[in-house]
Amino acid sequence: MQECFFYKKLDKEKVKCEACNHFCVINKNEVGICGVRKNLGGKLYSIIYGKIISLNIDRIEKKPIYHFLPGSKTFSMGTLGCNFSCLNCQNHEISQIYGFKGNLDKYDKIDWGYKILPKEIVAKAIWNNCPSISYTYNEPTVFLEYAFDTMKIAQEKNLKNIWVSNGYMSSLVLDKIIPYLDAINVDLKSFNDNFYKKYCGGSLKPVLKNLKKLSKSRTHLEVTTLVIPGLNDDEKELENIVDFIKRELGDETPWHISAFSPYLSWRLKEAPFTSPELIYKAQDMALKKGLRNVYVGNI
């Protein structure tokens, strides 16, 4: 375990986590929405620090990142937990810890994966000739301390740091990681706050704010939208996403449009597949509106 970077003590037993825009108030011996930041004795701890669930070598385009170190390999790491509860999540086995949240007797007995220190992750990346490390598979914000310690060492060894994120981190977290963050892909899941609330367990405004802040930083930014038929595929909504990217992030910002598959989702098993026609229609619209780099995926 590792004490968390950002939290406030509210009294002897309660703390307020400041890692993401949920700003969870956490009682003694309980965890926040992410399930992996726990109040122990009035201090907030990351209970997944140094505990890997997923460790792989991927092509960087799988993130997806297309305009940063193209054609290279990236050393990818992930842990348990997430601050969103997206019904369409494809990594729900690790991001959504099912019935364990709130059931602390069972929760503390989870098989957490295997231990590996930040310096060992960097060494493995170098050994495998990977020029970058990707913090991915689940939301990196929930394992901030683990990611940050790895990022510092990676930068010292001239490796690049990449996040794949829902963009819901707090401004405190964003300010801390930007000096060490070389590239990020942010999921812009919808341009409808109701969608975020109902299907993701979050809200839209903080994501847009963070995207604008990232676009003004030195960090390379790409954006992904998973199009789900009947939920976020409204033509006007997709146009609003394109208009936001062009106006606030720049017309060269890559936009990835991905197709939904119910087979891979957590709790949207009855939703239909996204047709290739819909994806290509969205791509054509974005190009006509002036985005320069629009890519289709999962078709």
C-alpha positions as a printed NumPy array, in Angstrom:
array([[  0.   ,   0.   ,   0.   ],
       [  0.989,   3.598,  -0.522],
       [ -0.482,   6.751,   0.983],
       [ -2.387,   8.696,  -1.657],
       [ -1.121,  12.001,  -3.004],
       [ -4.329,  13.988,  -2.934],
       [ -6.912,  13.857,  -0.163],
       [ -8.21 ,  15.932,   2.735],
       [ -8.993,  14.864,   6.272],
       [-12.549,  15.909,   7.13 ],
       [-12.465,  14.669,  10.724],
       [-10.816,  11.844,  12.655],
       [-12.508,   9.187,  10.568],
       [-13.594,  10.689,   7.218],
       [-11.425,  11.726,   4.283],
       [-12.166,  13.344,   0.942],
       [-10.333,  11.861,  -2.034],
       [ -9.156,  14.452,  -4.57 ],
       [ -7.852,  12.146,  -7.299],
       [-10.831,  12.521,  -9.624],
       [-13.96 ,  14.585, -10.07 ],
       [-16.075,  12.302,  -7.904],
       [-14.3  ,  13.743,  -4.839],
       [-15.47 ,  10.783,  -2.779],
       [-16.028,  11.241,   0.955],
       [-14.778,   7.966,   2.408],
       [-15.535,   6.662,   5.88 ],
       [-13.08 ,   4.69 ,   7.997],
       [-12.219,   1.256,   6.528],
       [-14.178,   1.964,   3.352],
       [-13.182,   2.577,  -0.263],
       [-14.169,   5.166,  -2.836],
       [-16.124,   4.625,  -6.04 ],
       [-13.016,   3.238,  -7.729],
       [-12.813,   0.473,  -5.12 ],
       [ -9.054,   0.742,  -4.67 ],
       [ -8.451,   3.849,  -2.533],
       [ -9.151,   3.063,   1.102],
       [ -9.459,   5.038,   4.338],
       [ -7.289,   3.371,   6.964],
       [ -7.048,   5.159,  10.296],
       [ -7.983,   8.515,   8.822],
       [ -5.436,   8.316,   5.989],
       [ -6.159,   7.441,   2.378],
       [ -4.136,   4.625,   0.829],
       [ -3.803,   3.106,  -2.62 ],
       [ -4.275,  -0.592,  -1.935],
       [ -3.158,  -1.568,  -5.44 ],
       [  0.232,   0.142,  -5.384],
       [  2.797,  -2.166,  -6.967],
       [  0.197,  -4.817,  -7.84 ],
       [ -0.127,  -5.577, -11.539],
       [ -3.127,  -7.299, -13.092],
       [ -2.273,  -6.791, -16.775],
       [  1.197,  -6.445, -18.295],
       [  1.68 ,  -6.755, -22.061],
       [  3.609,  -5.544, -25.046],
       [  1.252,  -3.883, -27.558],
       [  1.531,  -1.99 , -30.775],
       [  1.014,   1.661, -29.914],
       [ -1.817,   1.844, -32.467],
       [ -3.848,  -0.487, -30.218],
       [ -4.226,   2.213, -27.554],
       [ -5.259,   3.783, -30.028],
       [ -2.423,   6.265, -30.608],
       [ -1.723,   6.914, -34.309],
       [  0.348,  10.112, -34.395],
       [  2.938,   9.442, -31.695],
       [  5.784,   6.932, -32.175],
       [  3.848,   5.197, -34.997],
       [  4.725,   1.569, -35.617],
       [  6.43 ,   1.177, -32.244],
       [  5.822,  -1.202, -29.366],
       [  4.593,   0.071, -26.013],
       [  4.93 ,  -1.652, -22.647],
       [  1.39 ,  -1.679, -21.236],
       [  0.396,  -1.962, -17.577],
       [ -2.881,  -1.967, -15.655],
       [ -4.317,  -2.694, -12.219],
       [ -7.713,  -3.328, -10.685],
       [-10.393,  -0.678, -10.289],
       [-11.977,   2.247, -12.115],
       [-13.715,   5.498, -11.217],
       [-16.347,   4.881, -13.925],
       [-18.85 ,   2.048, -14.19 ],
       [-19.431,   2.054, -17.955],
       [-22.062,  -0.499, -18.915],
       [-20.234,  -1.083, -22.197],
       [-16.828,  -1.693, -20.552],
       [-14.698,  -4.293, -22.342],
       [-12.228,  -4.663, -19.459],
       [-14.87 ,  -5.118, -16.786],
       [-13.129,  -8.166, -15.301],
       [-10.483,  -5.841, -13.883],
       [-12.159,  -2.429, -13.856],
       [-15.416,  -3.438, -12.163],
       [-14.779,  -5.415,  -8.998],
       [-18.379,  -6.638,  -8.948],
       [-19.791,  -7.387,  -5.502],
       [-16.631,  -6.655,  -3.576],
       [-17.145,  -2.904,  -3.311],
       [-18.647,  -2.272,   0.089],
       [-18.196,  -5.887,   1.194],
       [-14.905,  -5.376,   2.966],
       [-14.505,  -8.906,   4.356],
       [-14.427, -10.33 ,   0.837],
       [-12.814,  -7.252,  -0.674],
       [ -9.618,  -7.57 ,   1.349],
       [ -9.179, -11.18 ,   0.2  ],
       [ -9.111, -10.476,  -3.544],
       [ -6.209, -12.012,  -5.453],
       [ -4.543,  -8.761,  -6.452],
       [ -2.236, -10.094,  -9.158],
       [  1.528,  -9.998,  -8.786],
       [  3.893,  -7.467,  -7.264],
       [  6.256,  -5.485,  -9.451],
       [  7.995,  -2.233,  -8.511],
       [  8.078,   0.849, -10.778],
       [ 11.815,   0.44 , -11.448],
       [ 11.189,  -3.166, -12.522],
       [  8.489,  -2.081, -14.987],
       [ 10.89 ,   0.401, -16.566],
       [ 13.627,  -2.23 , -16.722],
       [ 11.268,  -4.677, -18.441],
       [ 10.239,  -2.021, -20.968],
       [ 13.88 ,  -1.334, -21.812],
       [ 14.702,  -5.055, -21.997],
       [ 11.868,  -5.56 , -24.481],
       [ 12.963,  -2.6  , -26.631],
       [  9.796,  -0.608, -25.939],
       [ 10.331,   3.158, -26.258],
       [  7.241,   3.912, -24.182],
       [  5.135,   2.739, -21.245],
       [  1.334,   2.863, -21.469],
       [ -0.839,   3.147, -18.382],
       [ -3.953,   1.46 , -19.672],
       [ -6.553,  -1.348, -19.434],
       [ -8.168,   0.381, -16.437],
       [ -8.243,   4.079, -15.548],
       [ -4.715,   5.255, -14.606],
       [ -6.094,   7.907, -12.25 ],
       [ -7.076,   5.221,  -9.738],
       [ -3.486,   3.938,  -9.581],
       [ -1.994,   7.436,  -9.787],
       [  0.76 ,   6.929,  -7.221],
       [  1.971,   3.721,  -8.865],
       [  1.799,   5.274, -12.333],
       [  3.519,   8.49 , -11.276],
       [  6.476,   6.762,  -9.627],
       [  6.894,   4.691, -12.784],
       [  6.592,   7.764, -15.009],
       [  9.375,   9.59 , -13.178],
       [ 11.808,   6.705, -13.609],
       [ 10.724,   6.18 , -17.215],
       [ 11.461,   9.816, -18.046],
       [ 14.908,   9.523, -16.452],
       [ 15.567,   6.54 , -18.741],
       [ 14.32 ,   8.44 , -21.822],
       [ 11.142,   6.396, -22.179],
       [  7.865,   8.071, -23.137],
       [  4.766,   7.922, -20.914],
       [  1.291,   7.345, -22.372],
       [ -2.087,   7.338, -20.61 ],
       [ -5.306,   5.82 , -21.923],
       [ -7.926,   7.583, -19.83 ],
       [-11.555,   8.56 , -19.36 ],
       [-10.349,  12.098, -18.655],
       [-12.085,  12.348, -15.288],
       [ -9.   ,  13.114, -13.201],
       [ -8.94 ,  16.17 , -10.95 ],
       [ -6.975,  19.288, -11.873],
       [ -4.522,  18.402,  -9.083],
       [ -3.732,  15.098, -10.778],
       [ -3.508,  16.62 , -14.247],
       [ -1.084,  19.296, -13.059],
       [  1.073,  16.647, -11.42 ],
       [  1.325,  14.276, -14.392],
       [  1.57 ,  16.703, -17.319],
       [  5.329,  17.337, -16.873],
       [  5.88 ,  13.573, -17.254],
       [  3.073,  12.775, -19.722],
       [  4.067,  12.538, -23.381],
       [  0.829,  11.305, -24.958],
       [ -2.742,  10.52 , -23.942],
       [ -5.847,   9.093, -25.549],
       [ -9.018,  10.308, -23.846],
       [-12.403,   8.647, -24.271],
       [-15.017,  11.26 , -25.092],
       [-17.88 ,   8.861, -24.563],
       [-20.698,  11.189, -25.52 ],
       [-21.594,  14.866, -25.736],
       [-24.598,  14.301, -23.513],
       [-24.307,  14.635, -19.754],
       [-27.265,  12.316, -19.219],
       [-25.394,   9.564, -21.076],
       [-22.4  ,  10.036, -18.788],
       [-24.591,   9.845, -15.7  ],
       [-26.705,   6.864, -16.79 ],
       [-24.183,   4.704, -18.622],
       [-20.792,   5.715, -17.176],
       [-21.368,   6.927, -13.632],
       [-19.758,  10.294, -14.301],
       [-20.418,  13.644, -15.953],
       [-19.351,  15.373, -19.144],
       [-18.141,  18.807, -18.032],
       [-14.929,  17.714, -16.213],
       [-13.885,  15.642, -19.236],
       [-14.278,  18.604, -21.59 ],
       [-12.366,  20.84 , -19.187],
       [ -9.476,  18.38 , -18.988],
       [ -9.399,  17.921, -22.757],
       [ -9.03 ,  21.668, -23.245],
       [ -6.266,  21.812, -20.649],
       [ -4.415,  18.905, -22.251],
       [ -4.658,  20.52 , -25.688],
       [ -2.825,  23.572, -24.339],
       [ -0.051,  21.48 , -22.806],
       [  2.974,  19.802, -24.39 ],
       [  1.172,  16.442, -24.247],
       [  0.192,  14.774, -27.511],
       [ -3.596,  14.287, -27.463],
       [ -5.886,  11.885, -29.306],
       [ -9.611,  11.306, -28.702],
       [-11.772,   8.184, -29.004],
       [-15.564,   7.82 , -29.151],
       [-17.253,   4.418, -29.014],
       [-20.506,   4.709, -30.969],
       [-23.362,   2.663, -29.458],
       [-26.533,   2.388, -31.584],
       [-29.528,   4.056, -29.986],
       [-27.516,   5.545, -27.107],
       [-24.937,   8.02 , -28.412],
       [-25.205,   7.742, -32.192],
       [-27.474,  10.747, -32.741],
       [-26.185,  12.675, -35.736],
       [-26.37 ,  16.037, -33.965],
       [-24.49 ,  14.681, -30.949],
       [-21.682,  13.349, -33.126],
       [-21.538,  16.705, -34.893],
       [-21.228,  18.409, -31.493],
       [-18.234,  16.207, -30.675],
       [-16.58 ,  17.122, -33.971],
       [-17.3  ,  20.827, -33.477],
       [-15.807,  20.696, -29.96 ],
       [-12.654,  18.928, -31.152],
       [-12.149,  21.359, -34.036],
       [-12.903,  24.474, -31.973],
       [-11.227,  23.632, -28.661],
       [ -8.572,  21.004, -29.437],
       [ -7.577,  21.8  , -33.011],
       [ -8.479,  20.326, -36.377],
       [ -5.369,  18.115, -36.439],
       [ -6.338,  16.306, -33.218],
       [ -6.885,  12.641, -34.159],
       [-10.414,  11.351, -33.559],
       [-10.96 ,   7.595, -33.388],
       [-14.514,   6.339, -33.99 ],
       [-14.999,   2.816, -32.669],
       [-17.774,   0.29 , -33.208],
       [-19.59 ,  -1.308, -30.278],
       [-19.86 ,  -5.072, -29.763],
       [-22.341,  -6.462, -27.197],
       [-20.228,  -9.628, -26.904],
       [-17.418,  -7.662, -25.253],
       [-19.489,  -5.355, -23.054],
       [-20.211,  -5.618, -19.346],
       [-23.957,  -4.977, -19.122],
       [-25.119,  -3.91 , -22.587],
       [-25.607,  -7.401, -23.916],
       [-28.892,  -6.543, -25.634],
       [-27.639,  -3.483, -27.518],
       [-27.002,  -4.024, -31.247],
       [-23.651,  -4.04 , -33.017],
       [-22.567,  -0.75 , -34.561],
       [-22.793,  -1.062, -38.339],
       [-19.777,  -0.179, -40.485],
       [-22.084,   2.155, -42.41 ],
       [-22.714,   4.243, -39.288],
       [-19.001,   4.471, -38.478],
       [-18.065,   5.505, -42.022],
       [-20.899,   8.028, -42.072],
       [-19.532,   9.632, -38.901],
       [-16.034,   9.653, -40.382],
       [-17.258,  11.307, -43.569],
       [-19.149,  13.942, -41.57 ],
       [-16.065,  14.728, -39.464],
       [-13.84 ,  15.085, -42.516],
       [-16.361,  17.365, -44.23 ],
       [-16.487,  19.518, -41.1  ],
       [-12.737,  19.96 , -41.244],
       [-11.114,  17.401, -38.947],
       [ -7.922,  16.227, -40.625],
       [ -7.236,  12.919, -38.884],
       [-10.285,  10.706, -38.431],
       [ -9.927,   6.95 , -37.992],
       [-12.374,   4.058, -37.762],
       [-11.93 ,   1.045, -35.503],
       [-13.416,  -2.326, -34.492],
       [-14.968,  -2.992, -37.894]])
